[in-house]
Amino acid sequence: MKLNELRDNEGARKGRMRVGRGTSSGKGKTAGRGVKGQTSRSGVAIKGFEGGQMPIHMRLPKRGFNVPNPTKLNAVNLGQLQFAVEAGKIAKGATITADSLVEAGVLRRAKDGVRILAKGELKEKLDFEVAGVSKAAQEAIEKLGGKIAILAKPAPAAEPAADDA
């Protein structure tokens, strides 16, 4: 047996039924949709409807909590930073900020801040001005003699006040 001779067992894959292709096909005329009514037509969205009874997804209690204005951080690994240093995009001993990472091409855009994570290995001494650092990343940076400055959390965007005019 060769790789190009591998086949499924006979009858293992069944083709889909082509509906609405004439009465002799067995699924012609109404194409298995019955007769008339909303569900016989296209664009029907009543899957969760229970005939006026309160639907199950509304009977069940809500779970968890959604933060209304979460801070969105860029996650950057130490390995990515080392790769950028080796490529010459970040100078050795430079101070790393969100703007410098965007300039170096490590990030596409700066969000609310940058959090440094410990995946990969950093071999160069770098200083950081970021929104957050994982414990393992902090140990790795300080071991090389780098400094870390945690920036204050940015204020959430204030909603515009509605004028009563």
C-alpha positions in Angstrom: 0.0 0.0 0.0 1.2 3.5 -0.9 0.2 6.9 0.5 -1.4 7.8 -2.8 -3.6 4.7 -2.6 -5.1 5.5 0.8 -8.9 5.7 0.6 -11.8 5.8 3.0 -13.9 2.7 3.4 -16.7 2.4 0.9 -19.7 4.3 2.3 -17.7 6.1 5.0 -18.3 9.5 3.5 -21.8 10.3 2.4 -22.6 13.3 0.1 -25.1 15.8 1.2 -28.7 15.6 0.0 -29.3 18.2 -2.8 -32.7 19.5 -2.0 -35.2 21.2 -4.4 -34.0 19.3 -7.5 -37.2 17.9 -8.8 -39.9 15.5 -7.4 -38.0 12.3 -8.5 -35.1 13.2 -6.2 -37.1 12.5 -3.1 -36.5 16.0 -1.7 -38.1 18.1 -4.5 -41.0 20.6 -4.4 -40.9 21.8 -0.7 -37.4 20.5 -0.1 -38.2 19.0 3.3 -39.6 22.3 4.7 -43.2 21.2 4.9 -45.9 23.5 3.6 -46.2 27.3 3.9 -45.5 29.3 7.1 -42.5 31.2 8.4 -40.2 28.2 8.7 -40.7 27.2 5.1 -39.2 30.5 4.0 -35.6 31.7 4.1 -34.2 34.0 6.8 -36.0 32.4 9.8 -34.5 33.2 13.2 -36.8 31.6 15.8 -34.5 28.9 17.1 -34.8 30.1 20.7 -38.5 30.7 20.6 -40.6 28.6 22.9 -44.1 29.5 21.9 -44.4 32.5 24.1 -43.0 30.7 27.2 -40.0 32.4 28.8 -37.0 31.0 26.9 -34.5 28.8 28.7 -31.7 31.3 28.2 -33.7 34.0 29.9 -34.9 31.6 32.7 -31.3 30.8 33.8 -29.5 33.2 36.0 -26.7 35.5 34.7 -23.2 34.5 35.8 -20.1 36.5 36.3 -19.3 40.2 35.9 -18.3 42.2 32.9 -16.0 45.1 33.6 -17.6 48.1 31.9 -14.3 49.8 30.9 -11.4 47.4 31.1 -7.9 48.5 30.5 -6.6 46.8 27.3 -2.9 46.0 27.6 -0.4 44.8 25.0 1.4 41.6 26.1 5.1 41.5 25.2 7.3 38.5 26.0 11.0 38.8 26.9 11.8 36.6 23.9 10.2 39.1 21.5 12.3 41.9 23.1 15.5 39.9 22.7 14.7 39.2 19.1 14.2 42.9 18.5 17.5 43.7 20.2 19.3 41.1 18.0 17.7 42.5 14.9 18.9 46.0 15.8 15.4 47.5 16.3 16.0 48.2 20.0 19.3 49.6 21.2 21.1 47.7 24.0 20.5 49.4 27.4 17.5 51.4 26.0 14.5 52.4 28.0 11.5 50.4 26.8 8.1 52.2 26.6 4.9 51.6 24.6 6.0 54.2 22.0 9.4 52.7 21.6 7.9 49.2 21.0 5.6 50.6 18.3 8.6 52.4 16.7 10.6 49.2 16.7 7.8 47.2 15.1 7.3 44.9 18.1 3.7 46.3 18.6 1.3 47.4 15.9 -0.3 50.0 18.1 -0.1 51.0 21.8 -3.3 50.3 23.7 -3.8 51.4 27.3 -0.3 50.2 28.2 2.2 47.3 28.0 2.6 44.3 30.2 5.9 42.4 30.1 5.6 38.6 30.3 8.4 36.0 30.9 8.2 33.7 27.9 11.6 33.5 26.2 14.9 34.6 27.5 16.3 38.1 27.7 20.1 38.5 27.5 20.5 42.3 27.4 20.1 44.8 30.1 17.0 47.0 29.4 15.1 49.5 31.4 11.3 49.5 31.4 8.5 52.1 31.8 5.4 50.0 31.4 1.9 49.4 32.9 2.8 46.0 34.3 5.3 43.1 34.6 4.8 39.5 35.6 6.8 38.3 38.6 9.0 35.9 36.6 9.7 38.7 34.0 10.6 41.1 36.8 13.1 38.7 38.3 14.7 38.0 34.9 15.0 41.8 34.2 16.4 42.7 37.6 18.9 39.7 37.4 20.4 41.4 34.3 20.5 44.8 36.1 17.6 46.4 34.4 15.2 48.8 36.1 11.4 48.7 36.0 9.1 51.7 36.5 5.4 50.8 36.7 3.3 53.6 35.2 0.0 54.8 36.8 -3.1 53.2 35.4 -4.7 55.4 32.7 -8.0 57.0 33.7 -11.0 55.4 31.9 -12.4 57.5 29.1 -15.1 59.8 30.5 -18.5 59.5 28.8 -19.7 62.8 27.2 -22.3 64.6 29.3 -25.7 65.0 27.7 -26.8 68.6 27.3 -30.3 69.4 28.6 -31.2 72.0 26.0 
